[in-house]
Amino acid sequence: MPTTNTKSQFLNHIAQTSDAPMGLSISHASGPFIFTTDGRKFTDFISGIAVSSLGHRHPKVVEAVKHQVDKHMHVMVYGEFIQEAQSNFASLTTSQLPEHLSRIYFTNSGTEANEGALKLAKKFTGRTEFLAFRNSYHGDSHGSLSVTGRDVYRDPYLPLLPGVHFADFNHPQALEMIDEHLAAVILEPIQGEGGIIPSDQTWLENIRKKCDEKGVLLIYDEIQSGFGRTGAFFAFEHYGVAPDILCMAKAMGGGMPIGGFAASDEIFEVFKNDPPLNHVTTFGGHPVSCAAGHAALKVMLDENLMENASFIEKTAREILSGDSIVELRGKGAMLGLQLHSFEQTKNVVEACFVEGIILGWTLHSNTLVRLAPPLIIDEDTLTSTLKRIAYYAEKFKTT
Ligand code: PMP
């Protein structure tokens, strides 16, 4: 049990972000499971929101962290010292990307990756405006919030960055809005918080074409969809439509905090000068996070874990069907179960929680259950969990 002390410390000294925290008191976590201090075992079916793709505490990641801690932790501000952990991770990551995405700028988080990408696009193009999409989510710092397409989260913090235009996702109107005023278009190839909405193939191809015609950079926020979650290293590979700047985080560190944005040599040239050190970070690309990320990516590649994402999708599509469900959307292990009503969704999530299954909502939808199991989940746990979700979807069916 959490001591009364720990619980009151949590309630009194940690800034609260909602009136109703889940309040699970964590003891430890291993593989697809989280164990609580009162002896309960939970199946983590959202992977700490698309972070623990290798499960919790993968042995290879833990070993790499320990090894790095024994050598060195933080040494000096970004970009000055040559650190093996950073260099190895950057080269392994870029080796899996299209050739033009040859460099990475490491950050601490997803939102910082987007912040950096927006600044990079401004400096490279000499332009100041952006096109973003309704129902997108790009993070909670000011720049990322400025390109996030949901008023309820923006309104309390206005004014945000000027010159940001919004279009409907997958709507042809966006194409008409791409012109010489824009530094970049920023989008998630599969919208995450918007409700797991994949972009249409032709639409994305046309966005790419129009950006090229108008000298506008295309930024993909693959913070949620990257690092194997959808069955490809990055979701854009399913479309064969590459970005100019690619933002990543979440699963990237194998459970340690790290993010980054990748672009070409030519684009990154503008960060070097005028003035030098115009975009720096104290902790971005921390060597312990880089060592963890490198180990995680090696496991992902050596064990073909991305194929598991496709198996997860196939199994989920078999089990989660019928008229209690509107639709199962998404790709690989980035799935959204669209239900009929808020009531049904709430009941399913709550009943599963009582049984020890952690499901989630997405930020912008109240009728969608987020499914993002770790890619290492065993077949028995996967099928039994999906069957319980299907059972409750039927039990609490509404129309
Ligand atoms: N972009 C996307 C698509 C995300 O899903 C998230 C996190 N949910 C972010 C950006 C922000 O990442 P972070 O919380 O690491 O800042």
Residues whose N, C-alpha, C, O or C-beta is under 5 A from the ligand:
A	BS01	PMP	S109 G110 T111 E112 Y137 H138 G139 E188 G192 D221 I223 Q224 A249
